[in-house]
Structures are given as C-alpha cells and as structure tokens.
Amino acid sequence: MDGFGPLGFTPDALAQESLRFQAKLRAGLDTLHQVHDIDYGATAREEVWRDGKVVLYRFRGDRAPTARVPLLIVYALVNRPYMVDLQDDKSIVRGLLERGEDVYVLDWGYPDRSDRYLELDDYIQRYIGGAVDHLRGEYRMDGVNVLGICQGGAFSLCFTALNPHKVRNLITMVTPVDFHTSDNMLGNWTRGLDVDLFVDTLGNVPADVMNWCYLTLKPWRLFVQKYVGMVDVLDDPKALEDFLRMEKWIFDSPDQAGEAFRQFVKQFYQGNGFIKGGIDIGGRAVDLRNIEAPILNIYAEQDHLVPPASSKALAGLTGSTDYSELSFRGGHIGIYVSTRAQREVPQAIHDWLGQRAR
C-alpha cells in the first residue's frame, strides 16, 4: 500500500487540511472586523433626468469626454446596473471614461405595488425613449449611441427597431436573441411556465424567486463551491471585501413589475419573438429589419445565462449592413468584472465607436 488510500490522501494530510481550515476561520473573525460597510460604484455620477423611480445618471470621469455622441447604457431589470461600475479596478464605465466616452446609465429603481401594471411599452418607449429624447435635446442631435446589456440589450433592440432614427450606433452585450437554443436552460424552463397563473397570483414577481431560479442553473458552483472557496480569502481583507461586494450585487435584486414580466416571458421566452415574430410593444410590431444602425454584438463564450448561440442569432436578422461580433473569453459576470474584461471590453467598444464617429 502507498499509504494514500483510494482517494489519494493520507490521514496526516486530512489533519493538516483541517488545521488550515480552522486557522482560516479564526483569521476570518479578525478580518471581518476590518471590513466596513460594503459600498459600490467607482465613479462620481449625477442625476440628469427622472421619470418616477427611473433615473438617468451621467458619469463624471477625471477628465472631460472627447466623444461627441453620448453613450447610454441600458441594463436588465433583474439586477442593479452598478455591475458596470462595481469598484475601482472592476468598472467598465471607468474604462470607457478613461478613453474619452461620455457615459450615461439608466437606473430602473425598485418597482413596488404601484408599478404592478407597468408594461414593456413603459420600459421601452416611455423610459428608454424619455432618456434618449433627453440626450437628443441636450446634445442637439438626432440619435445617440446605445449599449444594451442582457435583457437591456433585448429592450434596446426593440427600441431601435421602433425608433431607428434615434439610435446612431447600437452595441448589444450578452443579449439573448434566440430564446429557444438547445443550451438555453432558462429558456427551456420558462417555456413551460404558466405565467398568467404566476403573475395573477403574485402580482409583482419577488426578487427572491428570480434569484433562486438563476442560482439553480449552476447549483454546485453557486450554492457550494464559491462559499467553500471563500475560506481561502478569509484572511485577506481586500479579497473578502470584493467577495462581499459581489454577493451584495447578486442579492440586491428588484422585484419585477408583474405585467411587464408576463409580456416578456410570453413574447420572448415562450414566443421567441425575435426569431418567429409576434413582439408587440404598445400596439406596434417589432421588426428587427427596421434597424439600419451599425451593430456591435458582444457575447461571452462561457455564458450559462445567455449562451453564445442565443446572442449570435442576431446576425442576419436586422437591416444593418454594418454588423460586427466580438467574442469574450469568460462568463456572463466575468464580462464586467474580470481583469481581462477591464483590458479588452472598454477598448473594443471605444475603438468600434471611434471608427463610426461622424
């Protein structure tokens, strides 16, 4: 016998690992005292427009922007948009500002019972439309640049199709287009949902229900592995603070306005409207062929929420003759916060916009 047993470790190795684990836990008690309230946001910003709970913010960098056309970031409804500006060394926004872009973000706020009957038309035409019109007026130009992320990318596609003259350049990032790809687990689950019963029973959809669905897509990684891995950073205040900041973002999720949720599930997840047609926003049909603006479609190669095939389906669906794709080596979250993302994503967006400045 080699002394390692069938699993490849000895009793002595197990004892040493147990002692190391206990030491990390003891150190963690001291480290937690050094970690104060976890804040987020690396960049100063100011409110420039509001409609109820929905606020348009302009980010302020260390120097004045050189870009002539503002860039509006439209995020998903299911999480808070500060993921794009999480902290000093993990901020897509900061990277864009450093390269001279003039960056805005639309913050959806936290819907409550008074928002139960908000529809997709409110989010797309009223809120995105209102923010875009504000920027068009401020900058005295017909169209602005839009960066739509995840569900916000789907909203941005709808908005651009309905208002093609208001968007000069469109960037979609980890955006679902084909909701029925075989590897789209969320799409497969949602297709069988009785969404009418779901919304009629709950009204607004609680954030905890949404979070549970997302976490169970990768239960081992998101319920067990990451918390076991957390032990390794318990004696590192900076690493522990980064971990807790990410946890705060994950669980700082707004409830979903019931009617808008119902419409999105029916028309997108179940009806696969971008592919099959049938998306109706405020009585108007969405036809992606109306989009003639240049498009940059960025997808993540290891994305478990929006598989690459779902995003890449956008190619050929629009009327644009200037369509580009960019693949990112990482996942749905890594595309915002990884070291690679800070180096690659803002530069790629800036370069692409610069080539189309006019």
The 8 nearest C-alpha neighbors of each residue, nearest first, counted from 0:
[[1, 2, 4, 3, 5, 7, 9, 8],
 [2, 0, 3, 4, 7, 9, 5, 8],
 [3, 1, 0, 4, 9, 8, 7, 10],
 [2, 4, 8, 7, 9, 1, 5, 6],
 [3, 5, 7, 6, 2, 8, 9, 1],
 [4, 6, 7, 3, 8, 2, 1, 9],
 [7, 5, 4, 8, 3, 9, 2, 10],
 [6, 8, 3, 4, 5, 9, 2, 1],
 [9, 7, 3, 6, 12, 4, 10, 13],
 [8, 10, 3, 12, 11, 13, 2, 4],
 [9, 11, 13, 12, 14, 8, 3, 15],
 [10, 12, 14, 9, 13, 15, 8, 16],
 [11, 13, 9, 15, 14, 10, 8, 16],
 [14, 12, 10, 16, 11, 15, 17, 9],
 [13, 15, 11, 17, 12, 16, 10, 18],
 [16, 14, 12, 18, 17, 13, 19, 11],
 [15, 17, 19, 13, 18, 14, 20, 12],
 [16, 18, 20, 14, 15, 19, 13, 21],
 [19, 17, 15, 21, 20, 16, 22, 14],
 [20, 18, 16, 22, 17, 21, 15, 23],
 [21, 19, 17, 23, 18, 22, 16, 24],
 [20, 22, 24, 18, 23, 19, 25, 17],
 [23, 21, 19, 25, 24, 20, 26, 18],
 [24, 22, 26, 20, 21, 25, 233, 27],
 [23, 25, 27, 21, 26, 22, 20, 28],
 [26, 24, 22, 27, 23, 28, 21, 29],
 [27, 25, 23, 234, 29, 24, 28, 22],
 [26, 28, 233, 30, 24, 25, 29, 234],
 [27, 29, 26, 31, 25, 30, 24, 32],
 [28, 30, 27, 26, 32, 31, 33, 25],
 [31, 29, 27, 33, 32, 28, 236, 234],
 [30, 32, 34, 33, 28, 29, 27, 236],
 [31, 33, 30, 29, 34, 28, 35, 27],
 [34, 32, 30, 31, 35, 236, 29, 28],
 [35, 33, 31, 32, 236, 240, 30, 36],
 [34, 36, 37, 33, 32, 31, 240, 38],
 [37, 35, 38, 34, 240, 244, 243, 39],
 [38, 36, 244, 35, 39, 240, 243, 34],
 [39, 37, 36, 40, 244, 86, 85, 35],
 [40, 38, 85, 86, 41, 37, 244, 81],
 [39, 41, 85, 84, 86, 42, 81, 38],
 [42, 40, 86, 87, 84, 85, 39, 43],
 [41, 43, 40, 44, 58, 59, 93, 60],
 [42, 44, 59, 58, 41, 45, 60, 40],
 [45, 43, 58, 57, 59, 56, 42, 46],
 [44, 46, 56, 57, 47, 58, 43, 59],
 [45, 47, 56, 55, 48, 57, 54, 44],
 [46, 48, 56, 55, 45, 57, 49, 54],
 [49, 47, 55, 54, 46, 130, 50, 56],
 [50, 48, 54, 53, 55, 51, 47, 52],
 [49, 51, 53, 52, 54, 48, 126, 129],
 [52, 50, 53, 49, 54, 108, 107, 126],
 [51, 53, 108, 50, 54, 107, 109, 49],
 [54, 52, 107, 50, 51, 108, 106, 49],
 [53, 55, 49, 106, 105, 48, 56, 52],
 [54, 56, 105, 48, 47, 104, 46, 49],
 [57, 55, 46, 45, 104, 103, 47, 44],
 [56, 58, 103, 44, 45, 102, 46, 59],
 [59, 57, 44, 102, 43, 103, 56, 60],
 [58, 60, 43, 44, 57, 42, 61, 45],
 [61, 59, 62, 96, 58, 42, 63, 97],
 [60, 62, 59, 63, 97, 96, 42, 64],
 [63, 61, 60, 64, 97, 59, 99, 96],
 [62, 64, 65, 60, 61, 99, 59, 101],
 [65, 63, 99, 101, 100, 66, 62, 96],
 [64, 66, 99, 67, 100, 63, 101, 98],
 [67, 65, 100, 64, 68, 99, 101, 69],
 [66, 68, 65, 69, 101, 64, 356, 100],
 [67, 69, 66, 143, 144, 70, 101, 138],
 [70, 68, 101, 143, 144, 102, 71, 67],
 [69, 71, 144, 102, 145, 101, 103, 72],
 [72, 70, 103, 145, 104, 146, 102, 144],
 [71, 73, 104, 146, 147, 103, 145, 74],
 [74, 72, 147, 151, 105, 146, 148, 104],
 [73, 75, 151, 148, 80, 147, 72, 76],
 [76, 74, 151, 150, 77, 149, 78, 148],
 [77, 75, 78, 74, 107, 150, 255, 151],
 [76, 78, 75, 252, 253, 255, 79, 254],
 [79, 77, 252, 76, 75, 80, 253, 251],
 [78, 80, 81, 252, 82, 251, 248, 77],
 [81, 79, 82, 74, 83, 78, 106, 75],
 [80, 82, 84, 83, 85, 79, 40, 39],
 [81, 83, 85, 80, 84, 79, 335, 248],
 [82, 84, 81, 91, 90, 92, 85, 335],
 [85, 83, 90, 81, 40, 82, 92, 41],
 [84, 86, 40, 82, 39, 81, 90, 89],
 [87, 85, 41, 89, 40, 88, 39, 84],
 [88, 86, 41, 89, 90, 85, 40, 93],
 [87, 89, 86, 90, 341, 338, 336, 41],
 [90, 88, 336, 86, 87, 85, 341, 84],
 [91, 89, 84, 92, 93, 83, 85, 86],
 [90, 92, 94, 83, 93, 345, 84, 341],
 [93, 91, 95, 90, 94, 84, 83, 96],
 [94, 92, 96, 90, 95, 91, 97, 42],
 [93, 95, 91, 97, 92, 345, 96, 90],
 [96, 94, 92, 345, 98, 93, 100, 97],
 [95, 97, 100, 93, 99, 98, 94, 60],
 [98, 96, 94, 95, 99, 93, 60, 100],
 [99, 97, 95, 96, 100, 94, 349, 346],
 [98, 100, 64, 65, 96, 97, 66, 95],
 [99, 101, 96, 66, 95, 64, 98, 102],
 [102, 100, 69, 64, 70, 66, 96, 99],
 [103, 101, 70, 58, 100, 69, 57, 71],
 [102, 104, 57, 71, 56, 58, 72, 70],
 [105, 103, 72, 56, 71, 55, 73, 106],
 [104, 106, 55, 73, 54, 107, 72, 56],
 [105, 107, 54, 108, 53, 55, 104, 80],
 [108, 106, 53, 105, 52, 54, 109, 76],
 [107, 109, 52, 53, 106, 110, 54, 253],
 [108, 110, 253, 111, 107, 254, 52, 252],
 [111, 109, 114, 254, 256, 108, 255, 253],
 [112, 110, 113, 114, 109, 115, 254, 203],
 [113, 111, 115, 114, 203, 110, 202, 256],
 [112, 114, 111, 115, 110, 116, 117, 256],
 [115, 113, 112, 117, 111, 116, 110, 256],
 [116, 114, 256, 257, 112, 113, 203, 117],
 [117, 115, 258, 114, 118, 257, 256, 259],
 [116, 118, 114, 115, 259, 258, 121, 256],
 [119, 117, 259, 120, 121, 258, 116, 122],
 [120, 118, 259, 122, 121, 123, 280, 262],
 [119, 121, 281, 280, 123, 118, 124, 122],
 [122, 120, 125, 118, 119, 123, 124, 117],
 [121, 123, 126, 119, 120, 125, 124, 127],
 [124, 122, 127, 120, 121, 125, 158, 126],
 [123, 125, 128, 120, 121, 127, 126, 122],
 [124, 126, 121, 128, 129, 122, 123, 127],
 [127, 125, 129, 122, 128, 123, 124, 130],
 [128, 126, 123, 130, 129, 124, 125, 131],
 [127, 129, 124, 131, 125, 126, 130, 132],
 [130, 128, 126, 132, 127, 131, 125, 133],
 [129, 131, 133, 127, 132, 128, 126, 134],
 [130, 132, 128, 134, 133, 129, 127, 135],
 [133, 131, 135, 129, 134, 130, 128, 136],
 [132, 134, 130, 136, 131, 135, 129, 137],
 [135, 133, 137, 131, 136, 132, 138, 130],
 [136, 134, 132, 140, 138, 139, 133, 137],
 [135, 137, 139, 133, 134, 138, 132, 140],
 [136, 138, 134, 135, 139, 133, 140, 132],
 [139, 137, 135, 136, 140, 134, 68, 69],
 [140, 138, 136, 135, 137, 141, 134, 142],
 [139, 141, 135, 138, 142, 136, 143, 137],
 [140, 142, 165, 135, 164, 139, 143, 166],
 [141, 143, 165, 166, 167, 140, 164, 135],
 [144, 142, 166, 167, 69, 68, 165, 145],
 [143, 145, 70, 168, 167, 166, 169, 69],
 [144, 146, 71, 169, 70, 72, 170, 147],
 [145, 147, 170, 72, 171, 71, 73, 169],
 [152, 148, 146, 73, 151, 171, 155, 72],
 [147, 149, 152, 151, 172, 74, 171, 174],
 [150, 148, 174, 173, 152, 151, 75, 172],
 [151, 149, 75, 153, 152, 148, 174, 154],
 [150, 152, 75, 74, 148, 147, 154, 73],
 [147, 151, 153, 148, 155, 149, 174, 171],
 [152, 154, 150, 156, 155, 151, 174, 157],
 [153, 155, 151, 157, 152, 156, 123, 158],
 [156, 154, 152, 158, 157, 153, 147, 159],
 [155, 157, 153, 159, 154, 158, 160, 152],
 [158, 156, 154, 160, 155, 159, 285, 161],
 [157, 159, 155, 161, 160, 156, 162, 123],
 [160, 158, 163, 162, 156, 161, 157, 155],
 [159, 161, 290, 289, 157, 287, 158, 163],
 [160, 162, 158, 159, 163, 157, 285, 289],
 [163, 161, 159, 164, 160, 165, 158, 166],
 [164, 162, 159, 160, 165, 290, 166, 161],
 [163, 165, 162, 166, 142, 141, 167, 159],
 [164, 166, 142, 163, 162, 141, 143, 167],
 [167, 165, 142, 143, 164, 168, 144, 163],
 [166, 168, 142, 143, 144, 292, 165, 169],
 [169, 167, 144, 293, 292, 166, 294, 145],
 [170, 168, 294, 145, 144, 146, 293, 295],
 [171, 169, 146, 295, 294, 296, 145, 147],
 [170, 172, 296, 147, 152, 146, 174, 148],
 [171, 173, 297, 148, 174, 298, 296, 149],
 [174, 172, 298, 149, 297, 148, 305, 299],
 [173, 175, 149, 152, 172, 310, 171, 148],
 [176, 174, 310, 309, 305, 177, 178, 149],
 [175, 177, 310, 309, 178, 313, 312, 273],
 [178, 176, 309, 179, 312, 175, 274, 180],
 [177, 179, 268, 271, 186, 180, 176, 309],
 [180, 178, 177, 186, 181, 271, 183, 187],
 [181, 179, 183, 182, 178, 309, 177, 308],
 [180, 182, 183, 179, 184, 187, 186, 178],
 [183, 181, 180, 184, 306, 179, 187, 308],
 [182, 184, 186, 180, 185, 181, 306, 187],
 [185, 183, 187, 186, 182, 188, 216, 304],
 [184, 186, 188, 187, 183, 189, 304, 216],
 [185, 187, 189, 183, 184, 188, 178, 268],
 [188, 186, 184, 185, 190, 189, 183, 179],
 [189, 187, 185, 186, 190, 191, 184, 192],
 [190, 188, 192, 186, 191, 187, 185, 268],
 [189, 191, 269, 187, 188, 192, 186, 268],
 [190, 192, 189, 188, 193, 187, 269, 194],
 [193, 191, 189, 194, 190, 188, 197, 195],
 [194, 192, 195, 196, 197, 191, 190, 189],
 [193, 195, 197, 192, 196, 198, 261, 264],
 [196, 194, 197, 198, 193, 199, 261, 200],
 [195, 197, 199, 194, 193, 198, 200, 201],
 [196, 198, 194, 195, 200, 199, 201, 193],
 [199, 197, 202, 201, 200, 195, 196, 257],
 [198, 200, 196, 197, 202, 195, 201, 257],
 [201, 199, 198, 197, 196, 202, 195, 203],
 [202, 200, 198, 203, 199, 204, 197, 257],
 [203, 201, 198, 257, 199, 200, 204, 115],
 [202, 204, 257, 256, 255, 115, 201, 205],
 [203, 205, 255, 254, 257, 201, 202, 206],
 [206, 204, 254, 207, 208, 203, 255, 209],
 [205, 207, 254, 209, 208, 252, 253, 210],
 [208, 206, 210, 205, 209, 211, 252, 250],
 [209, 207, 211, 206, 205, 210, 212, 204],
 [208, 210, 206, 212, 207, 211, 213, 205],
 [211, 209, 207, 213, 212, 208, 214, 206],
 [210, 212, 208, 214, 209, 213, 207, 215],
 [213, 211, 209, 210, 215, 214, 208, 216],
 [212, 214, 210, 216, 211, 215, 209, 217],
 [213, 215, 211, 216, 212, 221, 217, 218],
 [216, 214, 218, 217, 212, 213, 211, 221],
 [215, 217, 214, 213, 218, 212, 184, 185],
 [218, 216, 215, 220, 219, 221, 214, 213],
 [219, 217, 215, 221, 222, 220, 214, 216],
 [220, 218, 223, 222, 221, 217, 224, 215],
 [219, 221, 224, 218, 217, 223, 222, 225],
 [222, 220, 218, 219, 217, 223, 214, 225],
 [221, 223, 218, 219, 220, 224, 225, 214],
 [224, 222, 219, 226, 225, 220, 221, 227],
 [223, 225, 220, 227, 226, 219, 228, 221],
 [224, 226, 228, 227, 223, 221, 220, 229],
 [227, 225, 229, 228, 224, 223, 230, 222],
 [226, 228, 224, 229, 225, 230, 223, 231],
 [227, 229, 225, 226, 230, 231, 224, 232],
 [228, 230, 226, 231, 227, 232, 225, 233],
 [231, 229, 233, 228, 232, 227, 23, 226],
 [230, 232, 229, 228, 233, 23, 234, 227],
 [233, 231, 235, 234, 230, 229, 239, 238],
 [232, 234, 27, 230, 235, 231, 23, 239],
 [233, 235, 26, 232, 27, 30, 23, 236],
 [234, 236, 232, 238, 233, 237, 239, 30],
 [237, 235, 239, 238, 30, 240, 234, 34],
 [236, 238, 240, 239, 235, 241, 34, 232],
 [239, 237, 241, 240, 235, 236, 232, 242],
 [240, 238, 242, 236, 241, 237, 232, 235],
 [239, 241, 237, 243, 242, 238, 236, 244],
 [240, 242, 238, 244, 239, 243, 237, 245],
 [243, 241, 239, 245, 240, 244, 238, 246],
 [244, 242, 246, 240, 245, 241, 247, 239],
 [245, 243, 247, 241, 246, 242, 37, 240],
 [244, 246, 248, 242, 247, 243, 249, 241],
 [245, 247, 243, 249, 244, 248, 250, 242],
 [248, 246, 244, 245, 250, 249, 251, 243],
 [247, 249, 251, 245, 246, 250, 244, 79],
 [250, 248, 246, 247, 251, 245, 252, 78],
 [249, 251, 247, 252, 248, 246, 210, 207],
 [252, 250, 248, 249, 247, 253, 79, 78],
 [251, 253, 78, 250, 206, 77, 79, 254],
 [254, 252, 109, 206, 77, 255, 78, 110],
 [253, 255, 206, 205, 204, 110, 203, 256],
 [254, 256, 204, 203, 257, 260, 253, 205],
 [255, 257, 203, 115, 259, 114, 258, 260],
 [256, 258, 203, 260, 115, 202, 259, 198],
 [259, 257, 261, 116, 260, 118, 256, 117],
 [258, 260, 118, 119, 262, 261, 257, 256],
 [261, 259, 263, 257, 258, 262, 256, 264],
 [262, 260, 258, 264, 259, 263, 194, 265],
 [263, 261, 259, 265, 260, 264, 266, 258],
 [262, 264, 260, 266, 267, 265, 261, 259],
 [263, 265, 268, 261, 267, 262, 266, 269],
 [266, 264, 269, 262, 263, 270, 267, 268],
 [265, 267, 270, 263, 272, 278, 264, 262],
 [266, 268, 271, 272, 270, 263, 264, 269],
 [269, 267, 264, 178, 271, 186, 270, 265],
 [268, 270, 190, 265, 271, 267, 264, 266],
 [269, 271, 266, 272, 267, 265, 268, 275],
 [272, 270, 267, 268, 178, 269, 274, 273],
 [271, 273, 276, 275, 270, 267, 278, 277],
 [274, 272, 276, 271, 275, 176, 177, 278],
 [273, 275, 272, 271, 276, 177, 176, 316],
 [276, 274, 272, 273, 271, 277, 270, 278],
 [277, 275, 272, 273, 274, 278, 271, 286],
 [276, 278, 272, 279, 275, 266, 284, 270],
 [279, 277, 272, 285, 266, 284, 276, 280],
 [278, 280, 284, 283, 282, 277, 285, 281],
 [279, 281, 120, 283, 282, 119, 284, 278],
 [282, 280, 120, 283, 279, 119, 124, 118],
 [281, 283, 280, 279, 284, 120, 278, 285],
 [284, 282, 280, 279, 281, 285, 161, 278],
 [285, 283, 279, 278, 286, 280, 282, 277],
 [284, 286, 278, 157, 160, 279, 287, 161],
 [285, 287, 288, 289, 160, 284, 276, 161],
 [288, 286, 317, 289, 160, 290, 316, 285],
 [287, 289, 317, 318, 286, 290, 316, 160],
 [288, 290, 160, 287, 318, 286, 291, 163],
 [291, 289, 160, 318, 288, 317, 287, 163],
 [290, 292, 319, 318, 289, 293, 320, 163],
 [291, 293, 168, 319, 290, 167, 294, 169],
 [294, 292, 321, 168, 322, 319, 169, 291],
 [295, 293, 322, 169, 170, 323, 296, 292],
 [296, 294, 170, 323, 324, 322, 171, 297],
 [295, 297, 324, 171, 170, 172, 323, 325],
 [298, 296, 172, 325, 324, 326, 171, 173],
 [297, 299, 173, 326, 172, 307, 327, 310],
 [300, 298, 327, 302, 330, 329, 301, 326],
 [299, 301, 328, 302, 329, 327, 307, 326],
 [302, 300, 330, 329, 299, 303, 328, 331],
 [301, 303, 330, 331, 306, 299, 305, 304],
 [302, 304, 306, 305, 301, 331, 330, 183],
 [305, 303, 302, 306, 331, 185, 183, 184],
 [306, 304, 302, 175, 303, 173, 309, 307],
 [305, 307, 302, 309, 308, 303, 304, 183],
 [308, 306, 310, 309, 298, 300, 311, 299],
 [309, 307, 311, 306, 310, 312, 180, 177],
 [308, 310, 177, 175, 307, 306, 176, 312],
 [311, 309, 175, 307, 176, 312, 308, 174],
 [310, 312, 308, 313, 309, 307, 314, 298],
 [311, 313, 310, 314, 309, 177, 176, 308],
 [314, 312, 311, 316, 176, 310, 315, 317],
 [315, 313, 312, 316, 311, 317, 322, 324],
 [314, 316, 317, 313, 318, 312, 319, 322],
 [317, 315, 313, 314, 287, 288, 318, 312],
 [318, 316, 288, 287, 319, 290, 315, 289],
 [317, 319, 288, 291, 290, 289, 320, 287],
 [320, 318, 291, 321, 317, 292, 290, 293],
 [319, 321, 322, 318, 291, 293, 292, 317],
 [322, 320, 293, 319, 294, 323, 292, 291],
 [321, 323, 294, 293, 295, 320, 319, 324],
 [324, 322, 295, 296, 294, 321, 325, 293],
 [325, 323, 296, 295, 297, 326, 322, 311],
 [324, 326, 297, 296, 298, 327, 323, 295],
 [325, 327, 298, 299, 297, 300, 324, 328],
 [328, 326, 299, 329, 300, 298, 325, 334],
 [329, 327, 300, 299, 326, 301, 330, 334],
 [328, 330, 301, 333, 299, 327, 300, 334],
 [329, 331, 302, 301, 333, 299, 332, 334],
 [330, 332, 302, 333, 334, 299, 304, 173],
 [333, 331, 334, 330, 335, 336, 329, 337],
 [332, 334, 337, 330, 336, 335, 329, 331],
 [333, 335, 340, 332, 331, 336, 330, 329],
 [336, 334, 333, 332, 340, 83, 91, 337],
 [337, 335, 89, 333, 334, 340, 332, 338],
 [338, 336, 333, 340, 339, 335, 334, 341],
 [339, 337, 341, 340, 342, 336, 89, 88],
 [338, 340, 342, 337, 341, 343, 334, 344],
 [339, 341, 337, 343, 344, 334, 342, 338],
 [342, 340, 338, 339, 343, 344, 91, 337],
 [341, 343, 339, 340, 344, 338, 346, 345],
 [342, 344, 340, 346, 341, 345, 339, 347],
 [343, 345, 347, 340, 346, 341, 348, 342],
 [346, 344, 95, 348, 94, 347, 349, 343],
 [347, 345, 349, 344, 348, 343, 350, 342],
 [346, 348, 344, 350, 345, 349, 351, 343],
 [349, 347, 351, 345, 346, 350, 352, 344],
 [348, 350, 346, 352, 347, 351, 353, 345],
 [351, 349, 353, 347, 352, 348, 346, 354],
 [350, 352, 348, 354, 353, 349, 347, 355],
 [353, 351, 355, 349, 354, 350, 348, 356],
 [352, 354, 350, 356, 355, 351, 349, 66],
 [353, 355, 351, 352, 356, 350, 349, 357],
 [356, 354, 352, 353, 357, 351, 168, 293],
 [357, 355, 353, 354, 352, 68, 67, 66],
 [356, 355, 353, 354, 67, 68, 352, 167]]
